[in-house]
């Protein structure tokens, strides 16, 4: 139909005429509530953003001769980062003459690779940068999917909790308004009581 006819129809229905495909010939338009459409699109984008995992690179620093208990503590942190869906940058710091024994740093990184092989893959192989050796590992596909599922479940639970709080607040506000209306109406007036000490009225004798 012509633009004028489409505009008339949109105005009659109290809606908007929106061009959805300007490149087609003729251009394709749609009659819709544009304000509601924009609101729903924004809501979908926010929902999608909540369900996304922001992947970070968490750095863990080690020494060529890291003590066993310190290594165990840090490797637990590395696994925790990976299971949350993040990447881990493992950095070996050389001091003084330690730089002449790079094989010690490589051995530590090999241990990390071995201890995380079930949940991680190597993204950046070990390499030197100044007086540091580092590598980057990331979650494997199974671990990454598990992290996404967990994050999605948390987002859904948070949304449900938010809706429950909103419903509870709405019910509370409704109850308060009901109480206010009852107070405005006032309590029914009580029947006047007889004066203290007055004798009850007697029925008149039959005529």
Buried (B, 14 or more C-beta within 10 A) or exposed (E): EEEEEBBEEBEEEEBBBBEEEEEEEEEEBBBBBBEEEEEEEEEEEEEEEBBEBEEEEBEBEBBBEBEEEEBEEBBEEBBEBBBBBBBBBBBBBBEEEBBEEBEBBBEBBEBBBEBBEEBBBBBEEBEBEEEBBBBBBBBBEEBBEBBBEBBBEEBEEEEEEEEEEEEEEEEEEEEEEEEEEEEEEEEEEEEEEEEEEEEEEEEEEEE
